[in-house]
Amino acid sequence: MTKMSKILNKILILLLLVTALMGLSLEQEFNMFTEEQYSIAIQSYGLGEPFGMGYTMAAIAWQESSSGTFLLNMNDPSAGVFANYIPSVLARHGIKDTQRNRNIMAQKLMNSIDLSAAEALSELEYWKSIHGESSWPLLWQSYNGGFSYKSPGTSEYINSIEYSNDIRDKVHFLQKNLFTITNFWTKNNRTKLLWTKLN
């Protein structure tokens, strides 16, 4: 099998997986998580909780990368567990937006959940300063769609509303189920370190 055939096979498998997941309920999708995805969900919660954003971070990780499964989206371009928009990350650090710098930053975001989380939290804090402390739907909408909330009727606006609704549903699901998962991991002695980080 040639290198190109292997790549095409991987793309086909990913497309089939994404298509299969589209029709599942949150509970069904969540129950199909691998150990690594559960671990990413718990880490995401732990990284966000000190800022009052534990469930939001876990929900964004789930929505954006299927909790660490898909770490690169060339269409945006975004990368990392939290699908950080690369041009924004570069701008936040005063780095020139070139293709080479985008590639370097994409690799760094894919390699480090801590960096990806720090960038996601910076983005969320920025939108919190715009929308206020208790405007969660607008916060989630802007994380995905930027200022599209000012342009009702556009496709970007509609997509950002759908995104906000998806995050809301995932947050509610995680609020009911995250500690069950954490307890599962602790009982099996697999992530005592993660449990310690959360407390």
MOZINOR-V808053 format. One record per residue. N is the residue number from 0. NEAR is the number of other ideal C-beta (glycine too) atoms within 8 Angstrom. D_FIRST is the distance of its C-alpha to the first C-alpha in Angstrom with 2 decimals. Layout:
# MOZINOR-V808053
n = {N,N}
near = {NEAR,NEAR}
d_first = {D_FIRST,D_FIRST}
This chain:
# MOZINOR-V808053
n = {0,1,2,3,4,5,6,7,8,9,10,11,12,13,14,15,16,17,18,19,20,21,22,23,24,25,26,27,28,29,30,31,32,33,34,35,36,37,38,39,40,41,42,43,44,45,46,47,48,49,50,51,52,53,54,55,56,57,58,59,60,61,62,63,64,65,66,67,68,69,70,71,72,73,74,75,76,77,78,79,80,81,82,83,84,85,86,87,88,89,90,91,92,93,94,95,96,97,98,99,100,101,102,103,104,105,106,107,108,109,110,111,112,113,114,115,116,117,118,119,120,121,122,123,124,125,126,127,128,129,130,131,132,133,134,135,136,137,138,139,140,141,142,143,144,145,146,147,148,149,150,151,152,153,154,155,156,157,158,159,160,161,162,163,164,165,166,167,168,169,170,171,172,173,174,175,176,177,178,179,180,181,182,183,184,185,186,187,188,189,190,191,192,193,194,195,196,197,198}
near = {4,5,5,6,8,9,8,8,9,8,8,8,8,9,8,8,8,8,7,8,10,6,4,9,5,9,7,8,10,10,6,7,10,5,7,8,12,13,11,14,16,17,11,18,15,11,12,16,11,5,8,6,10,11,12,14,17,16,12,15,15,13,9,9,14,8,14,11,7,7,10,8,9,5,4,8,11,11,15,16,14,14,12,14,10,14,9,9,12,13,9,8,6,4,8,5,8,6,5,6,11,13,8,8,13,12,9,9,16,11,6,9,12,7,11,15,14,8,14,14,13,9,12,13,9,8,12,11,6,6,9,5,4,4,9,9,8,11,13,14,14,15,13,10,13,7,7,13,10,4,9,4,5,8,5,10,13,9,11,15,9,8,14,13,8,9,14,11,9,13,12,8,11,14,8,6,9,13,6,7,11,12,8,9,14,10,6,6,5,6,9,8,6,13,12,7,8,10,4}
d_first = {0.00,3.80,6.68,8.22,6.14,6.67,10.12,10.82,10.17,12.50,14.92,15.11,15.89,18.45,20.00,20.42,21.99,24.30,25.31,26.07,28.16,30.20,32.31,33.08,36.42,36.66,37.45,34.46,32.11,33.82,33.70,29.89,29.76,27.95,30.06,28.69,29.77,33.18,33.50,32.80,35.37,37.94,37.34,37.62,40.88,42.16,41.45,43.23,46.12,48.33,48.46,49.12,45.61,43.83,43.04,42.27,39.72,38.06,38.05,36.62,33.79,33.06,33.39,31.55,28.56,28.76,30.32,27.77,24.53,24.04,25.41,24.82,26.02,25.70,28.02,31.04,30.02,30.40,28.89,29.66,30.67,33.54,31.75,34.16,34.71,33.83,36.57,39.17,38.07,38.27,41.67,42.97,42.35,43.64,40.34,39.78,37.23,34.73,30.97,30.65,33.03,31.23,27.94,29.85,31.70,28.65,27.12,30.49,30.87,27.47,28.27,31.82,33.18,36.62,36.21,34.74,37.65,40.23,39.13,39.16,42.61,43.87,42.80,44.41,47.57,47.82,47.72,50.15,52.55,52.33,52.59,54.58,54.12,53.99,52.01,48.75,47.56,48.13,46.56,43.32,43.49,43.88,41.13,38.75,40.73,43.03,46.24,45.10,47.69,50.24,48.80,49.21,47.70,44.76,41.19,40.79,43.89,42.73,39.30,41.09,43.47,40.64,39.00,42.36,42.80,39.38,40.28,43.72,42.31,39.92,42.81,45.03,42.40,41.79,45.55,45.84,42.80,41.86,44.38,43.27,39.82,41.40,43.50,40.53,38.84,42.11,42.85,39.56,40.20,36.83,38.07,41.63,40.97,40.07,43.11,45.25,44.02,45.07,48.59}
